Each structure stands twice: as structure tokens, then as C-alpha cells.
Amino acid sequence: MVQMETQLQSIFEEVVKTEIIEEAFPGMFMDTPEDEKTKLISCLGAFRQFWGGLSQESHEQCIQWIVKFIHGQHSPKRISFLYDCLAMAVETGLLPPRMVCESLINSDTLEWERTQLWALTFKLVRKIIGGVDYKGVRDLLKVILEKTLTIPNTVSSAVVQQLLAAREVIAYILERNACLLPAYFAVTEIRKLYPEGKLPHWLLGNLVSDFVDTFRPTARINSICGRCSLLPVVNNSGAICNSWKLDPATLRFPLKGLLPYDKDLFEPQTALLRYVLEQPYSRDMVCNMLGLNKQTLNIAQHKQRCPVLEDQLVDLVVYAMERSETEEKFDDGGTSQLLWQHLSSQLIFFVLFQFASFPHMVLSLHQKLAGRGLIKGRDHLMWVLLQFISGSIQKNALADFLPVMKLFDLLYPEKEFIPVPDINKPQSTHAFAMTCIWIHLNRKAQNDNSKLQIPIPHSLKLHHEFLQQSLRNKSLQMNDYKIALLCNAYSTNSECFTLPMGALVETIYGNGIMRIPLPGTSCLASGSITPLPMNLLDSLTVHAKMSLIHSIATRVIKLAHAKSSVALAPALVETYSRLLVYMEIESLGIKGFISQLLPTVFKSHAWGILHTLLEMFSYRMHHIQPHYRVQLLSHLHTLAAVAQTNQNQLHLCVESTALRLITALGSSEVQPQFTRFLSDPKTVLSAESEELNRALILTLARATHVTDRPVTYLYNTLHYYEMHLRNRESLKRKLVHAIIGSLKDNRPQGWCLSDTYLKCAMNAREDNPWVPDDSYYCKLIGRLVDTMAGKSPGPFPNCDWRFNEFPNPAAHALHVTCVELMALAVSGQDVGNALLNVVLKSQPLVPRENITAWMNAIGLIITALPEPYWIVLHDRIVSVISSPSLTSETEWVGYPFRLFDFTACHQSYSEMSCSYTLALAHAVWHHSSIGQLSLIPKFLTEVLLPIVKTEFQLLYVYHLVGPFLQRFQQERTRCMIEIGVAFYDMLLNVDQCSTHLNYMDPICDFLYHMKYMFTGDSVKEQVEKIICNLKPALKLRLRFITHISKMEPAAVPPQAVSSGSPAPQSNQVPVSLPVTQ
């Protein structure tokens, strides 16, 4: 090291000595150019000899010393001379250009204040950077951008010209025709330093922003049209997929690459999360969207607090408070009551698993409600808070719950006593909620010997006295809500809780003596037959409900151990079934039922109880999560193999329960696995006998009068047997008529089929079937649009979704719509085209301002139908791609990216068929399952590849499929690879059919994006062969994808190097083409 420095010093100081004499006598010496050249040659000759003897490892250290030596000089002339030495060393191949550039740019002594040094450095880099490999150029760009940030906002105008040398290097690196590196690398480094909304440094002017703007087309190619307006149907099979995932910290879409996407895609998607949170039974989807993993209850070490989720839950509570101000009644099953019920369930789940912080949420609520005067919903809010407090206060610090008293001061401003409500009404339990909260807080303070004891608020004294007085009454009756009030108030006080809970339990167990006969031979059950009413169960806090369900499960296990010959009391069985519907008590509810109760009863060989529990599961339980169904199926498999269970009635029950579990899977999910059976000659339906088919359908329509899922049954049957039923309109109609007609007496009007269908299709003659017009399809789609928008009153009658076939209004609307469409006497192809025409044709019933919501509804419906209904979209795409606007260059003189921009076209009333079809295709594919999407590669290679000949057609295909590469990468890699190769094959077609490509830069940018974000080197082998057959200009731009080692400058004709960017290029300079290492 020391020896190297000594030798270098002697070489370069030889030159410096001469200059010291010159400086001592300024003006006395005049060097001719020949003298300068001689000095350079002499210096380089000595250095060459030294460099040849250096080891490879010392090269970098040597160059760094030279740079340090140069930067240590003070004479401008001397510095300039030494820079010339470096330049000649690189140009003669002595020094590697990358190492020189890096040493110069990374030097700590390169500071903007030393303007001469700054200017000389960047002039030299500009001169030699053409020889640096593309990854080296990327690294240099990064450092140069960072160096420019050291220049202050205000500098003397005298030095600006010198500083601009850095800008010139950046301009050269970003020059598209120079191709020093993939432009994609450059935009990535720029966006790291200057994310969306941050202005570039003044020195760079609009150079950087203009370059970033050239990537907006690439970003658009990777964006789903109207993505921010697309919404799922919660609990639909397509809802739990990667399409709806959001960043849990920012609520943004997880966009791939640092591209300049449209601003709305960078926004937090609060509307999407809010919509999902509002839906009943949506908590699993929320967890999936935000990547939240449920842990065991002991999760102190696994906290996954999600502040954005907290904010949305708080906003939902505020919204419910606003709704309560305008609704006259609460306990009428109206939307406000359903909303508060749902909110309570959501809040408990997310706070219980510590995805949301209770004290943070209460303080946020206080802040958002302060000064609003919203007090009509205060009792319901306190009821929601009571749910969590009563169940968790014993395990948490008192301080976590004290913010509730701050909320009390805000919402209960009364100075006088609040009167005791009518306890004959279920709403009274909400009116008592605040008093119950105070009782729990006070109990906790006493148990902890805390000094934070809070006296009973003056306004609640009458409520408190009423509860204490009721507690002294030892004979509690079931004719009002007094028992519920006491359970809610004293569930954390075992001394007081035993009395009211005992009264509830005794009601459903019976007195142990009375028996009632059941159907069958010598079947007796415990005598209690009246279950606890839902209104009463709804009026119990979660903590009280958990105690009740625990008591019931313990009772059943005790009876199973005793091998009692007396069947479970009907009241107990039905009450247990009703309690299992509450998702907020899942751990003791359905989870306990599947993982503890059933196995215990099975081990005890209590076959009678087991039979009852299985029937309860089959007929009395709703909305069971899939993983519990799978778990039970596994238990049943074990059960069926045990000899003792070979009793006909029990065996049939086991088989029936298993069948119900299997058929609960939607047809659209399992159909791909069963496609091969449909072409089997041993098919379920007869190909010859129409009478046999008719008999089968009518027989099926008769095991379903009893089905608890009539619409699901119809949907699955019509979906699965679509191929066999497509020409048997009367059978379809009779099946629908038989099942829906049988329910007309116990369902409200308008609950399922549309009025138009009931009027026209049900009564149509077989020889003259009804063919609906466009307005019918528009009204049918509009019904789903209104349902998803939460229109009040909605298109369907209100109901308690806990006991409905479907978990929420949108899921119900989607399925009944699909059943109606599949029952039409119209081919799937015609129905599919009619659905597409709802937005692709001008329709007076479809509002322009809400068009994406209609596209969303069409996407949901068409993807929930069998393949013939949605495959027609492919024909529409072919039609657009073959249209003159994309095939003829003279037909549309314009900018293709504007032509394909649905939002801009729609807002400016300049909509084109191609942009509408693009947006609709995106809506359909966004809702598609991966099984449906996996047909796209075949569609590209067999249908589109032969017809894509123009640049506009190619860009249209990239716009169509580009946004779905992310899903293919995550869910079906094979398809992603096939699509990647197809994109290059199409490019080759277009390149061979065109004299010049005007948009080759966006095309190449997109292909680089695809490589670095999705395919990697998985398509390298196929792609290399294609790129080698492209014209020189494209080959030059794509050479970094294949690492083609050499590109001959002579092979690129001047006209082919002309700009291929959508934005005009300025300051283009001819350059020598670099050689990639």
C-alpha cells in the first residue's frame, strides 16, 4: 500500500514540479499543444508501466488515490491537466471507465462549491460513461442524483453554468437513443429519490419530470381501469383472492414497480375497506385484505395493531351515530338496528385480537363526536363498548377503560336523573349500558384496590338503584328484560351473576323430572320445549352469552358421559343453535362445538346426543366458515369407519351431514375439477329420454321443499348442469317455479325473482318463449348496483342476515340475479352479450356518472355464471382489435394512450368502443377466479396472436392483460410465463409488419417492467430468439433483457434510432453505442 502510493506520487509529482516553476514566473512560459501532448504521453507511459505490475485487487485503490491526489491540488491548470490524463487513460483502454467514474463521483471531496472540480468531473464522466456497463450506469445515476441534492436552493448565478455539467451527464444517461441502461432502471432510481408529489431539484429543471412522464403510458398499461370503483361481494367465492389486498399501513394498493401511476391509485383505499367492513360476515375478508393473522387469545407478544383499521371502525361508529339521529324507531329490525348489531360484532373481534386498540378508539371517538351534538345513538354506542369491556376488563388494566368516562361526559350532559326505561322492551338493555359499564369499572377498581374509583354519575343513580333492587328479588321471571339487565351488569361479579344466569339456564334445561315424547320408538326428551327468544339473546352482552354457551356445552358433555337415554331438551338444542350464530363468541361457540363437544360425545359413544348435534349442524346453523366445515368433514370420515355407528338412522345422518358439507361448496369453485365428468357417457342426465330428465328435475325440486338454501340449490344445479339444460327451457322454468313457488307463503314479496320475470317468463308458452329486451337486463343489473350502494330502501326486503341463506344483501342479490339469468329461455351466449351491452351500447337506464359501478356489477354477475355466459367477452375483444381504429394508421390519427384511457374519454364525452371494452374487460377479469383467468394465455396465442399486426393493436393487448400479470405471478406462474412469451411473439409480428414503431419506448419500458417485476429470467430462452429477429432499433433497446454481449454501431441505421417515445424528445445528440460487459 505504502509502496504503491510512493510510486504514484513520484509519477504524478514529476508533472506537478514542472508546473511549480511555471507558476513562479507566470507569463514567462507558453506550452504549445504539442508540449501538452508530450507531457500527457510521458505521464501515461510511466503510469502504464506501473499499472501493468499492479494486482487486480489493487486497481480500485490505485484509481481512488489518483482522484484524491487530483482533488488535493489547488492550481486550476494542474487539475485540468490531470483530468486530461485520466481521460486519455480511459480512451486508450488503460483504465476501466466504470472504476474511474465511480471513484470520481463517490469522492467525498467532490463538492459543488469547488465549481471547477465539479465541472471537470462531470465533463469527464460525460465523455467516458459510454463505456460503463448498464448496472454501473444505474449506480452512477443514483449517486449523481444524490450529489445534486447537496446544492442549496439559492446559489450565485455566476456558478450555475459550471454546476450544469452534472445535469448534462444526467441528460445523457436518460437519453433514450443512447441506451446506456434500461430506462426502467433510471425511472426507478428517480422515483426512489423523488416519489409522487415531490418536485425534483431546481438544477434538473423539467429534465427529470419529463422523463418520468414518459413512463405514464407504462403505468397505465399496468393499471386496471376504474380500479378504485370496483367492489367485491363479501363471502362470494372470488372475494378471498389477491385482487383486494391492501397495504395494512397505508391502505394503498400494492402496486408493482416505482412507476408514475395515476394519483387515485396512490390514495388510501378507505372507501373499499369501509364498504367491506359495513358488510355482515366480512371480518375474514378484512383480515385477508390487510394480511392480519389471527393468533391464539394469548397474543400479547404478537400484536398486529392496524391504525388504519381503527380509523375506519371509528368512522363507522360515527356514521351509525348519524343514522340514529334520523331514525325514529330502533327495535323494529330497521337498518340502524342491524348496523349497530354488526358493528358490535366487528368491534369485539378486531379489538379482541388486538388488531385495534380499545383506548385509542375511544379517544378517537371522543374527538370525532365532540361538538357534533349526536346523542340519540349514545345508548347503542355504549352497548357496543360494554360488549368489549365486560369480556376483557378482568384481564386488562383499568386505565385502558377509563377513556369511556370521558365519552360519557360528552354524550350524557344531563344534570337531572335519567329515567328508568320500559324493561318490557329489548331496547332497555341499551339504555342501561352506561350504568353497566360503570358497575364493571367500579368492580375492577375494588378488586385492584385502585385509587381510581369513580363515584356513580348523578344522572345514572336511578338506573343503578333499579339494578340493585332487582338483584334482591330472588324469583326472577322471564316476562321482561330484567334477567338480561342483571346478567349484563354483574357478569364480572360471580356472587351476583349466579342468580340471573341460573334463571336462564333453568328455563332451557327443564326441572329434570318432566319428559316429552319425540317421534320414533320410545324416544323421550327432557321436558323444556321453549328456547330463549332471539330478542333476549341479542340483549345479553358477549360476556353473558359466553357464560351461557359454556354452561350448555358443559351440560351436554355431562349428559354424554352419563350415557343418558333421555334426549336433549328441545329448548336446550334450539337455544344452543341460536347462540352458535353469534360470530363474536366463536371460540366457545362453533369452534368449541367442532373441536371439543363433538369429539367428546363421540368418545363417550353417546349416539343419541351425537345424532342430535349432527342434525342441529345440518338444519339449524348458518354461515359456518369453510375451515370449520372441513374440520367437521374430517371428523365424520373418522366416525363413519367406526363399527358402533353402524346404526341405520345415525349412519344416514352422518352421510347426510357430510353431503351437505360438500355441497356447500359453490359450483363455480369446483366446476373446473368436474369438467371431465360432463363429457363422460355415464352422465347423470340421460341424453335420450326427455321424460327421465323431466322426472329427475321435478323429483329434485320436491328432498328441496325442505331445503334451507333454496337459491343456493338452484344456483348450483343450474350452474353445474348448464350444458345439459341449455336446450331444455321448460325444465329450467319448472325447476325454478317449483322451488321458488313453494316458498311464496313464507317469504316477502320481491325477495327473489324480478317482477318482469314473474310476469313474463313464468307464464310463457313453450312454443313461444319470452325473450327479454335491453331494458330488462338494465333493470336487473341496476338492482345489484343499488344493493351494493346501500340504497335505502333497498331493492330487497330487510331481514336479519344471521338467519338468511346469504350473509349480506349483495351476496343475496348476486345469487338470485344469476338464478334468474340462468333460468331464461335464452342461450348463455345471448345473455352474456346482453349483459355486456348494458354498458357497451347507449342505454337510457344507465347513468353516465355511475358507469363504473355498473361495470362492477356486470363483472360480478357474468363471472358467477357458467363459461358460455362470460366467454363472449373474448369475441368482443376480437371485434375491437379488428376494428379500423386499431388496424388502420390513417383511421385514427391520435395518441393511443389517450384513446385507451377510459376515464378521460368518458369524462370528456369522447368515449370510444375500445376504451369501454377495455374497462369492462378489466372489471370482468378483476372479479374472475384464477381458473377463469387461466384461459387468457390460450386466447392470446390462438386467437389474438394471428391478428395483431399494428402497433395500436399490440398496445391494446398489453393494456388488456398487463394489469393481471401480478395475479398470474401469485396464483398461476405457468400462465404468466405463457403470456410473457406471447407478448414478445406479438411484438415480432408487429415489428415485421411495420416500417417504423412510433411507441417503441413505452413498449420496451413495459417489457422491462414485466421482466423485473414478474417473469425474471423464466422466459429468457424463448425471448432471446425473438429479440434476435427484431429490427435494430428495437434490438438495441431490448438488449439488456437478453444480455446480448455486443451491438455493432453500424448495424443501426440512423432512421431506426429515432425517438420511439410518446413524448417528444429534445436535445438529442448522436452517440457512440456502448459495449455491454
Secondary structure, DSSP 8 states (H G I E B T S, - for coil): -HHHHHHHHHHHHHHHHHHHHHHHSTTT----HHHHHHHHHHHHHHHHHHHHTS-GGGHHHHHHHHHHHHHT---HHHHHHHHHHHHHHHHTTSS-HHHHHHHHHH-TT--TTSHHHHHHHHHHHHHHGGGS-HHHHHHHHHHHHHHHTTS-S---HHHHHHHHHHHHHHHHHH-TTT-SS-HHHHHHHHHHHS-TT----GGGTTHHHHHHHTTHHHHHHTS-TTGGG----TTSTTTSSGGG---TTT------SS----HHHHS--HHHHHHHHHSTT-HHHHHHHHT-----S--GGG----HHHHHHHHHHHHHHHHHHHH-S-STTS-HHHHHHHHHHHHHHHHHHTTSS-HHHHHHHHHHHHTTT---TTHHHHHHHHHHHHHHHTTTS-GGGTTHHHHHHHHH---SS------TTSTTHHHHTHHHHHHHHHHHHHHHTT-S------GGGHHHHHHHHHHHH-SS--SSSSHHHHHHHHHTT-HHHHHHHHHHHHHHHH--SS-EEE-SSTT-EEES------HHHHHTS-HHHHHHHHHHHHHHHHHHHHTT-SSB--HHHHHHHHHHTT-GGGTTTTHHHIIIIIHHHHHHTT-HHHHHHHHHHHHHH-----HHHHHHHHHHHHHHHT-GGG--HHHHHHHHHHHHHHHHTS-HHHHHHHHHHHHT-SS-SS-SS-HHHHHHHHHHHH---TT-S-HHHHHHHHHHHTHHHHTT-HHHHHHHHHHHHHTTTTSS-TTSSS-HHHHHHTTT-BTTB-----HHHHHHHHHHHHHHHTT-SS-SS----GGGSSSSSHHHHHHHHHHHHHHHSSS-HHHHHHHHHHHHHS--TTS-GGGHHHHHHHHHHHHHTS-HHHHTHHHHHHHHHHTSHHHH-TTT--S-HHHHT-HHHHHHTT---HHHHHHHHHHHHHHHS-HHHHTTHHHIIIIIITTT--SHHHHHHHHHHHGGGHHHHHHH-HHHHHHHHHHHHHHHHHHHHH-S--TTHHHHHHHHHHHIIIIITTTTHHHHHHHHHTS-HHHHHHHHHHHT-----GGGS-GGGGS---SS---S----------
